[in-house]
Amino acid sequence: MEVDFGPISSCSKEHQRIYQEWFNYADSDCDGRITGNDATKFFAMSNLSRQDLKQVWAIADSKRQGYLGLKEFISSMQLVSLAQAGHEITHDLLNSDVDLKDVKPPVMEGLDALLEKKKRSSKTSDYDLNDSSQVETSPSANWFSSKSAKKVPLSSVTSIIDGLKRLYIQKLKPLEVAYGFNNFVSPLLTNSDFDAKPMVMLLGQYSTGKTTFIKHLLNRSYPGAHIGPEPTTDRFVVVMSGPDERSVPGNTIAVQADMPFSGLTTFGTAFLSKFECSQMPHPLLENITFVDTPGVLSGEKQRTQRAYDFTGVISWFAAKCDLILLLFDPHKLDISDEFKRVISSLRGNDDKIRVVLNKADQVDTQQLMRVYGALMWSLGKVLNTPEVMRVYIGSFNDKPVNEAAVGPIGKELFEKEQDNLLSDLKAIPKKACDRRINEFVKRARAVKIHAYIIGHLKKAMPAMMGKTKAQQKLIDNLEEEFAKVQREFHLPPGDFPNVEQFREILSGYNFDKFEKLKPKMIQAVDDMLGYDIPDLLKNFRNPYA
């Protein structure tokens, strides 16, 4: 099964050299990015209408990053050339029958003279099309370690993600540090958390086809993959892009600064020994990272205790992932106690969940209808939501569909379902930036509520005598204290953390050492949500909009 993300930058070597020279000229600050201001000046030489250029930018910057890298720039130039030849600019144009290798560079009025002038005045630097690290390099990589991070100038921001990093460092991170958000809810964010590729996590009981599903998408196996009828994947495996095929142990990958997995160190060595990163070169992995998980236990196997917080790890990955696939086997529809805990740990990430009824060609059409109904009934009891969950039905492996069981109608259904799932996967990179913004706003609101709770508990402590008893009383009546905070600051009750988990963590702290509520810091985050983020999105929208 091929997931094609479009033939961006598919052109001859000769045209690549031309586009590299053009890109170097258009990139006025030599940071490997063409922002809206750069683009409007350069694209004007094409003499296309504003409406056409609006479409060109929208398609080339499909990830809505607010800038064009070299590959996206090549894609935009191919679209400009096709527009000049009379083609209508649509999202389907790059995926049409047009052979992009034969598309000549567009006519850019006056560009040759400008390039010649620049050659005479200075030497131009080259960007290697195949070296994505050069294209994506950003000065923001140093912001998180720099002592002057809080003084990051606005002029350094050249993308929406850069803008979020700056806002995090200057406004949100100080609030997190002041009230220990990293100790209660989530570790402090790093540069790699913002720059990480979109992630898809696969969950399900053992032998539901999670590893086979990834192999099916990649059309090949990956380092460390094991498949069998009994639990074979006994560890969390992150399958991601790399220069060669290799497996990296969990303890190593968790301390690498350029990897977004440093937060997993909180789960200890017992977990990290069951975690590894599988790297390999593959076009799909350049856009998406997959997380293969151990099979959820059922029956007698549930009595075997894992040596680490399994649901805690799932919850950590769920917050980071862009899509969560719950895989079911027609013969294993029972949702075990551990699976219920796993699904409960996905709370707050319901919009990311999709259900896959895998191996559906193992039953006939009549049985499939019954299985589907039983699955929806079981999920309804666990998910506790009135919305109907999206379920993909199919057989996601390399074997041909068992037509003898499902018939021609079933085969056609499976093909359509597979196409729909592929469309969902293809849309992930395009929605990645929007997802980052969404998660950032969710985190900001969670940090605010956390600060209100900690400030309230500090305020409720006596000044002199009876501190130990007062603290224990607050912990015992935590649900009531949450309600007080909610009423005082008019906060949505659904945004509050889990009472039992919060109580457990609180028991290890001395409330007397908590910070008092600092209204100025809260106001800074409110301003960020109300003004800074909308302004950021406005500054990096389509320059022709």
Secondary structure, DSSP 8 states (H G I E B T S, - for coil): -------TT---HHHHHHHHHHHHHH-TT-SS-EEHHHHHHHHGGG---HHHHHHHHHHHTTT--SEE-HHHHHHHHHHHHHHHTT----TTGGGSS--GGG------TTHHHHHHHHHHHS------TT-HHHHH--GGGGTTT-TTGGG--GGG--SHHHHHHHHIIIIIHHHHHHTTHHHHT-----HHHHH---EEEEEEBTTSSHHHHHHHHHTS--TT----SS----SEEEEEE-SS-EEEEHHHHTT-TTSTTGGGGGGHHHHHTTEEEEEE--TGGGT-EEEE---B--GGGGGS--SS-HHHHHHHHHHH-SEEEEEEBTTB----HHHHHHHHTTTT-GGGEEEEE-SGGGS-HHHHHHHHHHHHHHHHHHH--SS---EEES--SSS---HHHHHHHHHHHHHHHHHHHHHHHHHHHHHHHHHHHHHHHHHHHHHHHHHHHHHHHHHHS-SSS-HHHHHHHHHHTHHHHHHHHHHHHT--GGGS--HHHHHHHHTTS-GGGS----HHHHHHHHHIIIIIHHHHHHHTS-TT-
